[in-house]
Amino acid sequence: MRTRLYIRAITHTDTGCVRRNNEDNAGFRFLGGSKTDFTALLADGMGGYERGEEASAMMVNTITDDNGQTMGKDPRQWLSDLLNKANRRIYESSLQQESLMGTTCSMLLIWKKKIWCAHIGDSRVYLLAKGKLKQLTCDHTVVGEMMRKGGITKEEAAQHPQRSILTKAIGIQSRIQPDLFRITGALKKGNRFLLCSDGLYDLVPDAEIGRLLAQDSLRTAAVSLVETAKKYGGYDNITVVIVEINKKTNTKNDES
């Protein structure tokens, strides 16, 4: 039998222990009927604005409704166009309603056996490969900018009072410039990607995230990550999307 690439994915979300509503949204889908062309997305509505839940839902729906039909030859352009399309929808809705709203966006795209990432805000994308966890995205926050300039350590950033102040987001300006980059060398059997909101990584150390993410069952890993954040206080919404790269001989491709 021929062995082929396949993808499994699962998402899990919780309101947390303090907030009354969940402003996180997430989703994933295969594109154009393919078993390997795939996209996953996580959006965290901005808690400092009204209608954060609506903004994150609009973000996810814009991406998952496309189905790759506008892809063309340039995945970077497709990602940029879709994020700007969502940004216009949210920004114009804010103007019409005279009520500000915004959201983060972290997105993974697997297309023609290449992996791309689009990112804006302070949700994150991690890669777990050979037991090692690596953060792939940079936080678009005041503290994140300080870290990139070498003015603060990662340990100091975790406790800084301005760590949640965003410098970029979807919906608060008429035009955006998301981070867009290709992830090379990661399309390998057993590798896992984690998309998560700050309700997870603000509370759970990276080492523990890596350990929980490595559990055999995707469902066990997803639930364990969320429940651990709740045990640490769960003061924000907590959402995870786990995407696993694998190979096998049949076409079953989804665990959810």
Secondary structure, DSSP 8 states (H G I E B T S, - for coil): ---EEEEEEEEEEE--SS-SS--EEEEEEESTT-SS-EEEEEEEB-TTSTTHHHHHHHHHHHHHTTTTTT-TT-HHHHHHHHHHHHHHHHHHHHHHHT----B-EEEEEEETTEEEEEEESS-EEEEEETTEEEE-S---BHHHHHHHTTSS-HHHHHH-TTTT-BS--BSSSS----EEEEE-S---TT-EEEEE-HHHHTTS-HHHHHHHHTSS-HHHHHHHHHHHHHHTT--S-EEEEEEEEEEESS------
